[in-house]
């Protein structure tokens, strides 16, 4: 099994995806909010959800399934609304959470599953991501001759670029979170994180 990608195209694609992943977006805000609210591990799980959604779109784009994706436009709409409602609900739960003095390491307001679904919904709810990949990849790879190895390389690049950048945001958010340990500060954190989650939900809702 051979790859049609050159070393220069791999490096160029990696650099481009790192830059694009660093741009503030709903997924970045979600990762930061989940990390501030519940810690780095929860932010990490959110990033995993984002990556899984990206993998789905990457596979669809690489293997030319845009026509099928367009026939599933109604499904994208349903996912977008479900994702928006879910994120808004999570934000409201953070607003309503009772604050108390706890060790920072012990804060766990949300489950790993809810964090994973947050990241997944944010990605799958944005059908423009698929169109982006369809227009983006031809600059780096010949889609007509793409191999399974090419697909694996691109997914590895996405993991390093998107995952690495998002985890960097989570790490910085987690370090900032260590400053807040009082009950009052914890309440402020919940309000801020909840507001970010609700705002992200509305952004996803109105995004067309």
N, C-alpha and C positions, 0 to 999 in steps of 0.2 A: 504494500500500500504506500503510495507516494503522495506528496503534497504539491499543489500547484502554487503555493505561496512562497515567495522569496523571503530571505532574512530581512531585507529592507522593508518589504510590505508588512511583515509581522511587527517590526519595530514601529513603523508609521501608524499602523492600526492601534497598537498599544498606546502610543502617545496621544492619538486623537481621542480614544475612549477615556483615557485618564482625564484629559482636559474637559471633556463633555460631562463626565461623572462628577467633576468638582463644582460645576455650576449649581448654585442653590436651586432646589426644586422640591416638589412635594415629598419625594422619597427621602431627600436629605433632611427636611424638616421632621418627617416621621421618625427617622432614625435618632435624631437629636432628642426629640420629645420622649421617645421610649427609653432612651438611655438616662436622661435626666430623671424621669419618673421612677424607673425600676432598676437601673444599673447597666453596666457594659454588656453583660451576658444577654440581656433582653434586647439591647440594641443590635447585638450580633445576630440573634435569631431573626430580627426584622430584616437585616441585610440578606440573610439566607432566603427569605421569602421574596425579596426584590430580585435576587439572582435567578431563582427558579422561574419567575415571570419573564425575565430577560431571556433565559434559555429557550422558553417556549417560542418567543418572538424570533429569536435567532434561527431556530430550526425552520420555522415557517418561511422566513425570508430567504434563507439559503436554498431551500428546496422548491422555491417558486410556488408556494401555496397561497399567494396573495388572493387569487380568485376565490379559493375556499374561504379564506379569512373574511372576504367581503360579503360572502353569503351568510356568514355568521355575525354580521354587523349587529343584528338584534341581540345576540348573545353578549357582545361587547357592551351594549347599552345596559343590559340587565346587570352585568358584572360591575359596571361603573356605578350604578345606583346602589347596588348592594354594598359595594366598597365604601361609597360616600356615607351611607347610613351607618355602617359599622364604625368608621373612624369618628363620626360625630358622636355616636353613642359612647365610644371609649372616652372621648374628651369630656362628655357630661359626667361620666363616672368618676373621672379624675377631679372635676370641679366639686363633686359631692363627697369625695373621700374625706373621712375624718382625719385630722392631723394629730399626731402624738409623737412624743420624743422616742426615737428609735435609733439604733445604730445604722449608719448608712448602708453597711453591707447587708443588713437584714431587710431592706425595703424591697417588697415584691408585690406590687399592686396588681400586676397582670400576669397571666400565664404565658408560657412560651408559645402555646398554640395561637393565642390572640395576637402576639407580636408577629409570628410568622404570617398569619393571615393578613395582618395590616400591610406588610411589605408586598405580599403577593397581590392583594387587591389593588394597591396603588399602581403596580405595573400592568396587570392584566386589564385594569379599568381604563387604560390609556391606549386606544387603538392606534394613535398616531405613532407610538413607539415602533409598531410593526412597519408602518409606512416609512419611518425614518431609517430603519435597518435596510429596507428594500432599496432605498436611494443611496444609503451610505456604503454598503458593502461592495458594490460594483467598482468603487474607486480603488479597492485594495485586493480584490479577488475576482477571477473569472467564474461567475456563478454557473455557467453552462458546463464547466468541467470540474466542478467542485467534488472533492472526495470526502470520505468519512473522516480521514485524518485532518483535512482542512477544517471540517466542522468541529472536531475535537480541539484543534488549535485555537479557533475563534472563541469557543466556549471557555477555554483556559485563559485567553486574553481578557475576556469579559470578567472572569472570576478575579483575576489579578487587578484589572483596572477599576471596574465598578465596585467589586467587593473591597479592594484595598482602600479606595477613596472613602467609601461609606463608613468603613471601620475606623478610619482616621477621624472622621467627624464624631463617631461614637466615642472614641478614646478621649478626644478633647472635651466632649460633653460630660463624660464620666469624671474627668479631673475637675471640671468646674463644679460638678455636683458635690464633691467632697467638702466644699466650703460650707454647704448648708446642712446643719445638723439639728437645729432647734425646731420646736413644734411650729412656731410662726413661719420660719423659713421654709419648712416642709410644705406648709399650706400654700405659700407663694409659689413653690415649685410646682405643686399640683395644678394651681390655677394657670400658670404659664404653659405647662406641658399640655393641659387640657385644651387651652385656647389654641395652641399650635395644632393639635390633633383635629379639633373642630374646623379650624381654618383650612387644614389640608383636605378634610372631607368636602368642604364647600368648593375648594379649588378644583378637586377632581370632579365634582358634580357639574360645574359650569363649563369645564374644559370640553371643547368640541373638536 
